[in-house]
Amino acid sequence: PHLGGEQALINLRQAMHQRGMRLILDVTPNHTGDKHKWFLAAQADKNAETYEFYTFHEHPHDYHSWLGVKSLPKLNYKSEKLRQWMYENDDSVLRYWLKEPYKIDGWRLDVLNMTARQGGVQFSHKVGRGMRRAVKETNPEAYLFGEHFFDGTPHLQGDELDATMNYQGFNIPLWHWLSGYYLGQDSAPNRPRYRSPTPVFVEQLAQFRASVPWVIAQQQFHQLGSHDTTRILNIVEHDKDLMKLGVALLLTYPGVPCIYYGDEIGLDGERDPNNRKTMPWDEKKWDKDLLAYHKRWIAFRKTAPALLYGGYQDIHAQGDVWAFLRQSSDQRLLVIGNRAKSAVNVHHIPVWHGGYADGTVLTEVFTGQTVTVGQGEIVVNLPRASALIFEG
């Protein structure tokens, strides 16, 4: 109720739909809070119907919890009734909010990699398939994705999730490539940073793309940072050019790009709680140049069929430069990212294997700069830590 209650949620969803926007809610199927009515009933009475939802080592105060955090008792999916209440029944948690009058557009599954996994209870795929059936039966267009800091590809074979938060297949490798940052750097700030060699970085992304159906690769949830990580501005050590490069790659790589609130106006912050600071609504504190950059690339993405629906091909991965092709039936785009910090970077980039014939003129979509393919390559001057996108 302190957020407005259920009617406020209905009003929000209606207002968003009127604006062509969609509403996704977050749910934690791995655990509940220790003040949740299911858990309180189980603690109070061994005969409660929710008692089997939890694992009590010694009732009522010794129970299995998420990572030993006693305020977060873990759910035990060995219980058939729990599965019914969570997603199988017509009025189950996952189905209920997808229906009128709430009619949300999808679910983010928190702690997905640990859900339905507990000692000898390893039901994650069984539960994953059940959740998908329930969600898609209720709303076939709903987007179902899960938090996963590790290799989530076993859940992405078409019968479970639409996507994961693709940390290992995009987010973390991009950090390594841009600035040598690794997850946990904040707790070891004096650890030297070693940037991933470009061919290694590109190969890691390729391995994760190749491990899932292409339709899933196009749905993967990508980001530069989240509420669980250091903000991107800190990751690149406040190098705004490198951050802009990350934004451009996020918005042109296959998948569903997500911008963490405040990144677009230069909000910084290391790990929790500093990465979850309140949004500064005083526009005098905003980085207007960074905001304009975000808007420009977002606007282009929304009108570019090659980015929305097109295929993908790696073109070049050498030194500090990564280039890839995005192509649909009516558009061909060449994206070039350069992480080098030197001011002048002249590069010969082979493009013949992308189907570019000699004499083809390519035009950079934001600057109007043109280059002509000759001897199977283009010669481009890449500014410091930048991205260019050529059409033609």
C-alpha positions in Angstrom: 0.0 0.0 0.0 2.9 2.5 0.7 3.5 2.4 -3.1 -0.1 3.2 -3.9 -1.8 -0.2 -3.7 -3.2 -2.4 -6.4 -5.3 0.3 -8.1 -2.1 2.4 -8.6 -0.6 -0.6 -10.3 -3.6 -0.9 -12.6 -3.4 2.8 -13.4 0.3 2.6 -14.1 -0.1 -0.3 -16.5 -2.9 1.4 -18.3 -1.0 4.6 -18.7 2.1 2.7 -19.9 0.0 0.8 -22.5 -1.5 4.0 -23.8 2.1 5.2 -24.4 3.2 2.0 -26.2 5.2 0.9 -23.2 5.2 -2.4 -21.3 5.3 -3.3 -17.6 7.4 -6.2 -16.2 7.3 -7.1 -12.6 10.0 -8.7 -10.5 9.3 -11.9 -8.5 11.5 -14.0 -6.3 10.6 -17.7 -6.7 13.7 -18.8 -4.8 12.6 -17.6 -1.4 10.2 -15.5 0.6 10.7 -13.1 3.5 10.5 -14.4 7.1 7.4 -12.1 7.6 5.6 -13.7 4.6 2.3 -15.2 5.6 3.3 -18.6 4.1 6.4 -18.7 6.3 4.7 -17.4 9.4 2.0 -20.1 9.1 4.6 -22.8 8.7 6.5 -21.6 11.7 3.4 -21.5 13.8 2.1 -24.9 12.9 3.7 -28.0 11.5 0.3 -29.0 10.1 -0.1 -25.7 8.1 -0.5 -26.3 4.4 2.5 -24.2 3.7 4.8 -26.1 6.1 6.1 -28.2 3.2 7.0 -25.1 1.3 10.1 -24.8 3.5 12.9 -27.0 4.9 13.0 -27.0 8.7 16.0 -28.6 10.2 14.5 -28.1 13.7 11.1 -26.4 13.8 10.4 -23.5 14.1 13.7 -21.5 14.1 16.2 -23.7 12.3 15.5 -23.7 8.6 17.1 -23.5 5.2 17.6 -20.0 3.9 19.1 -18.2 0.9 22.9 -18.1 1.5 22.3 -18.4 5.2 20.4 -15.1 5.4 17.7 -16.0 8.0 15.3 -13.3 6.9 15.0 -15.1 3.5 13.8 -18.7 4.0 14.3 -20.7 0.8 11.3 -22.4 -1.0 11.5 -26.1 -1.5 10.0 -27.1 -4.9 9.8 -30.7 -3.9 6.4 -29.6 -2.7 3.8 -30.2 -5.3 1.5 -27.8 -3.6 4.1 -25.1 -3.8 4.5 -25.6 -7.5 0.7 -25.4 -7.8 0.5 -22.2 -5.8 3.5 -20.6 -7.5 2.6 -21.2 -11.2 0.3 -24.2 -12.0 -3.1 -23.2 -10.6 -5.3 -20.8 -12.4 -4.9 -18.3 -9.5 -1.2 -19.0 -9.0 1.3 -16.2 -8.4 2.7 -16.1 -11.9 -0.7 -16.3 -13.6 -2.6 -13.9 -11.4 -0.8 -10.7 -12.2 -0.8 -11.5 -16.0 -4.6 -11.4 -16.0 -7.0 -8.5 -15.9 -7.2 -6.0 -14.3 -3.4 -6.0 -13.8 -2.4 -7.6 -17.1 1.4 -7.1 -16.7 3.6 -7.9 -19.7 6.2 -10.2 -18.2 8.2 -11.4 -15.3 11.8 -11.1 -14.2 12.7 -14.1 -12.0 15.1 -13.1 -9.3 17.9 -15.6 -8.2 16.9 -17.9 -11.1 20.1 -19.8 -11.0 19.4 -21.0 -7.4 15.6 -21.5 -7.7 14.5 -25.2 -7.1 18.0 -26.2 -6.3 18.7 -27.4 -2.8 20.9 -30.4 -1.9 19.4 -33.4 -3.5 16.4 -31.4 -4.8 17.5 -30.4 -8.3 14.2 -29.4 -10.0 15.4 -26.2 -11.7 14.6 -27.3 -15.3 11.3 -29.0 -14.3 10.2 -25.9 -12.6 11.5 -23.7 -15.4 9.4 -25.6 -17.9 6.4 -25.4 -15.7 6.8 -21.7 -15.2 7.1 -21.1 -19.0 3.9 -23.1 -19.7 2.0 -21.2 -17.1 3.2 -17.8 -18.3 2.7 -18.4 -22.0 -0.7 -20.0 -21.6 -1.8 -16.9 -19.7 -0.2 -14.4 -22.0 1.7 -15.8 -25.0 3.4 -12.4 -25.6 4.7 -12.1 -22.0 8.5 -11.8 -21.7 10.0 -14.2 -19.2 13.6 -13.7 -18.1 15.8 -14.6 -15.2 18.7 -13.3 -13.2 21.8 -15.5 -13.8 25.3 -14.4 -13.1 26.7 -17.7 -14.5 26.1 -19.8 -17.6 22.4 -19.6 -18.1 22.3 -21.3 -21.6 20.9 -24.6 -20.3 17.7 -22.6 -19.4 17.6 -21.0 -22.9 16.9 -23.9 -25.3 13.3 -22.8 -26.1 11.4 -24.6 -23.4 12.1 -22.4 -20.3 13.2 -18.8 -20.4 13.0 -16.2 -23.2 16.2 -14.7 -21.8 18.6 -14.4 -18.9 20.3 -11.2 -17.6 23.2 -12.2 -19.8 26.1 -11.3 -17.5 28.5 -13.9 -18.7 27.6 -13.7 -22.4 27.8 -9.9 -22.7 27.9 -7.7 -19.6 31.0 -9.0 -17.8 33.1 -9.7 -21.0 32.3 -6.1 -22.2 33.6 -4.8 -18.8 36.8 -6.7 -19.3 37.3 -5.5 -22.9 36.5 -1.8 -22.2 38.5 -1.3 -19.0 39.8 -4.6 -17.5 37.2 -4.5 -14.7 36.1 -7.8 -13.2 33.2 -8.6 -10.9 34.6 -8.0 -7.5 37.1 -5.3 -8.5 35.7 -3.0 -5.8 36.8 -5.3 -3.0 40.3 -5.4 -4.5 40.8 -1.9 -5.9 44.6 -2.3 -6.1 44.3 -5.3 -8.4 45.9 -4.5 -11.8 43.4 -4.2 -14.6 44.1 -6.3 -17.7 41.9 -5.7 -20.7 40.8 -8.7 -22.6 42.4 -9.2 -26.0 39.8 -8.3 -28.6 39.8 -11.8 -30.3 39.2 -13.4 -26.9 36.4 -11.1 -26.0 34.7 -11.6 -29.4 35.1 -15.4 -29.1 33.5 -15.4 -25.7 30.4 -13.6 -27.0 30.3 -16.0 -30.0 30.4 -19.1 -27.7 27.4 -17.8 -25.8 25.4 -16.9 -28.9 26.2 -20.3 -30.4 24.9 -22.1 -27.3 21.3 -20.9 -27.8 18.8 -20.7 -30.7 19.1 -17.5 -32.7 15.6 -16.4 -31.7 16.8 -16.6 -28.0 20.0 -14.7 -28.8 17.8 -11.9 -30.2 15.8 -11.8 -26.9 18.7 -11.9 -24.4 18.6 -9.2 -21.8 21.7 -7.0 -22.0 22.9 -4.2 -19.8 26.0 -2.3 -18.8 25.2 -2.5 -15.1 22.4 -3.2 -12.7 21.4 -2.8 -9.1 23.7 -5.7 -8.2 26.8 -4.3 -9.9 29.0 -1.2 -9.9 27.8 1.5 -12.2 29.3 1.6 -15.7 30.8 5.1 -15.2 32.8 3.7 -12.3 33.7 0.6 -14.2 35.4 2.7 -17.0 37.0 4.9 -14.3 34.8 7.9 -15.3 36.1 7.9 -18.9 33.0 9.2 -20.6 34.2 8.3 -24.0 34.5 4.6 -23.0 31.1 4.7 -21.5 29.6 6.1 -24.7 31.3 3.3 -26.6 29.6 0.8 -24.2 26.3 2.4 -24.8 26.7 2.2 -28.6 27.6 -1.5 -28.4 24.7 -2.2 -26.1 22.3 -0.7 -28.5 23.6 -2.3 -31.6 24.4 -5.9 -30.4 21.7 -8.5 -30.8 19.4 -8.7 -27.8 17.1 -6.5 -25.6 19.1 -3.5 -24.3 18.5 -2.2 -20.8 19.7 1.1 -19.4 20.0 1.2 -15.7 18.3 4.4 -14.4 20.6 7.3 -14.0 23.4 6.0 -16.2 22.0 8.2 -19.0 22.6 11.4 -17.0 26.0 10.4 -15.5 25.0 8.9 -12.2 27.9 7.0 -10.6 28.3 4.6 -7.7 30.2 1.6 -6.6 28.6 -1.5 -5.1 25.4 -1.5 -3.0 24.2 0.8 -1.6 26.1 3.4 -3.7 24.9 2.0 -7.0 21.3 2.4 -5.9 21.3 6.1 -5.1 18.2 8.1 -5.6 17.6 9.4 -9.0 18.7 13.1 -9.1 15.7 14.9 -10.4 17.4 18.3 -10.5 18.3 18.6 -14.1 21.1 21.0 -13.4 23.0 18.0 -12.1 22.5 16.0 -15.2 25.2 15.4 -17.8 23.2 16.7 -20.8 25.8 15.6 -23.3 25.6 12.0 -22.1 21.9 12.2 -22.2 21.8 13.5 -25.7 24.1 10.6 -26.8 21.8 8.0 -25.3 18.8 9.6 -27.0 20.5 9.8 -30.4 21.5 6.1 -30.4 18.2 4.9 -29.0 16.2 6.9 -31.6 18.3 5.3 -34.4 17.9 1.8 -33.0 14.1 2.2 -32.9 14.0 3.0 -36.6 16.8 0.5 -37.8 15.4 -2.8 -39.0 18.8 -4.3 -39.1 19.2 -3.7 -35.4 15.7 -4.8 -34.5 15.4 -7.9 -36.6 18.7 -8.4 -38.5 21.3 -11.1 -38.5 24.8 -10.8 -37.1 28.3 -11.4 -38.4 31.6 -10.6 -36.8 33.8 -8.8 -39.3 37.0 -7.7 -37.5 38.5 -8.3 -34.1 42.1 -7.1 -33.8 44.0 -4.8 -31.6 41.6 -2.4 -30.0 38.9 -2.6 -32.7 35.8 -4.8 -32.9 33.6 -4.6 -36.0 30.4 -6.5 -36.7 27.7 -6.5 -39.3 23.9 -6.3 -38.7 21.8 -7.0 -41.8 18.1 -7.3 -42.6 16.4 -7.7 -45.9 16.3 -3.9 -46.4 19.3 -2.6 -44.4 23.0 -3.3 -43.8 24.9 -1.7 -41.0 28.6 -2.0 -40.1 29.3 -1.2 -36.4 32.9 -0.4 -35.5 34.0 0.0 -31.9 37.4 1.3 -30.9 38.6 1.2 -27.3 42.0 2.8 -27.9 42.6 6.0 -25.9 44.9 7.6 -28.4 43.6 10.6 -30.4 44.2 9.3 -33.9 43.5 5.8 -34.9 43.7 5.0 -38.7 42.6 1.4 -39.4 42.3 -0.8 -42.4 39.3 -3.0 -41.8 38.6 -5.9 -44.2 34.9 -6.1 -45.1 34.9 -8.3 -48.3 33.7 -11.3 -46.2 30.6 -9.2 -45.2 29.5 -9.1 -48.9 30.9 -5.6 -49.6 32.0 -5.2 -53.2 34.8 -2.8 -54.1 33.4 0.6 -54.9 30.6 0.4 -52.3 30.2 3.7 -50.5 29.3 3.5 -46.8 27.9 6.5 -44.9 28.3 7.0 -41.2 24.8 7.6 -39.9 25.5 10.4 -37.4 28.3 12.4 -39.1 27.7 11.8 -42.8 31.3 10.7 -43.2 31.7 8.4 -46.2 34.2 5.7 -47.0 34.6 3.6 -50.1 35.5 -0.1 -50.2 38.7 -0.8 -52.0 40.6 -4.0 -52.3 38.1 -5.6 -49.9 38.6 -3.1 -47.1 37.8 0.3 -45.8 40.2 2.8 -44.3 38.7 4.7 -41.4 39.9 7.2 -38.8 38.5 6.1 -35.5 38.4 8.8 -32.8 39.4 8.0 -29.2 37.2 5.4 -27.5 34.4 5.7 -30.0 31.8 3.9 -32.1 30.9 4.5 -35.7 28.0 2.9 -37.6 28.1 2.9 -41.4 25.1 2.2 -43.6 25.4 1.0 -47.2 
